[in-house]
Amino acid sequence: MKILIVEDEDLAVDKLKATLKKVDTAARVIGITASITSTVKWLATNPNPDLILMDIELADGQSFEIFDQIRVKTPVIFITSYDEYALRAFKVNSIDYLLKPVQKEDLSAALDKYRSFKETFGQSSENQNTNIEKLVQELQNQFQPKEYRKRFLVKHIQKLVSVEVEAISYFFSEERISFFKTYDDKQFIVDYNMDELEELLDPAAFFRISRSVIISVKAVNQISDYFGHRLALKLQPGFSKESIVSREKVQAFKVWMGK
């Protein structure tokens, strides 16, 4: 396995080479670069290595800039002290993402992942790109924090007011119109249907108990058994209709309330 190391700290290079020898005696370092400029030049004038071990923070900037200047056809294992770059790393041919100091077990697992990737998808750049896209999507689904609505702009007495989501007790719909009620018992019309609201709200704080009602965890004042294996809730402030957790949502509701 021919490897290019992109790292601007001599001590880190030495440690990485030593660790490589321990985990794969067949691995051969064919080049070492220490900057964006030198890496671009090396890739432009040398045959492609099998794998690149690349630090993110280099002396002349972040190594992601390399991918803006030249098409990198080789899989990459990123190495850095900052895990905030993880998702971005996986968007540019990354096989794995390791934190410094690199441990022998972690590097060994990353090389195993590379071999598995190569065996499964071969050398085709098309196959590599397809796999990378799938990997990025999976990582985004698992680790990328989703931005949920923090406030709603609503009409109130011929004026527009901004209401913080934390002030909202529950949402409900009547005759295709959506409303929400705040903890101080004020009611507003909101320009979203219930399906849209369910997507906009943080599921850790809000739960859709039925087709027409979404509640805040802090709104639940009392929980009682209800016929048909359902649950009846008493909300704060009071709700004019019955607040019933539908049968198919009871188990998920219990889990949500217990978190």
Buried (B, 14 or more C-beta within 10 A) or exposed (E): BBBBBBBBBEEBBEBBBEBBEEBBEEBEBBBBBBBBBBBBBBBEEEEEBBBBBBBBBBEEEBBBBBBEBEEBEBBBBBBBEEEEBBBBBBBBBBBBBBBBEBEEEBBBBBBEBBBEBBEEBEEEEEEBEEBBEEBBEEBEEEEEEEEBBEEBEBEEEEEEEEBEBEBBBBBBBEEEEBBBBBBEEBEBEBEBEBEEBBEBBEEEBBBBBBEEBBBBEEBBEEBEEBEEEBBBBEBBBEBEEEBBBBEEBBEEBEEBBEE
